[in-house]
Amino acid sequence: MAVPFRRVSKTRKRMRRSHNAIEATTVTKCPTCGEMVKPHRVCKKCGSYKGQEVISKKDAE
């Protein structure tokens, strides 16, 4: 079984892990209804994408 030749210092370990940070997801406002939506996806509330109605949603009023 392989054994490390030298001990890894705190700095080197932290520099290696510097790219592992979790980024916050990007959200934008739907131009039709104003609901917060992930970019490049259909709005769940109104069913529109790029200003066109892709999924027909029935009003639950």
Number of C-alpha atoms within 10 A of each C-alpha: 2 4 5 6 6 6 6 10 9 9 9 10 10 12 10 10 10 9 8 8 7 6 6 6 7 9 11 12 13 23 14 16 12 12 15 15 17 14 14 9 12 18 24 14 16 19 19 20 18 13 10 10 14 13 14 9 12 8 7 4 3
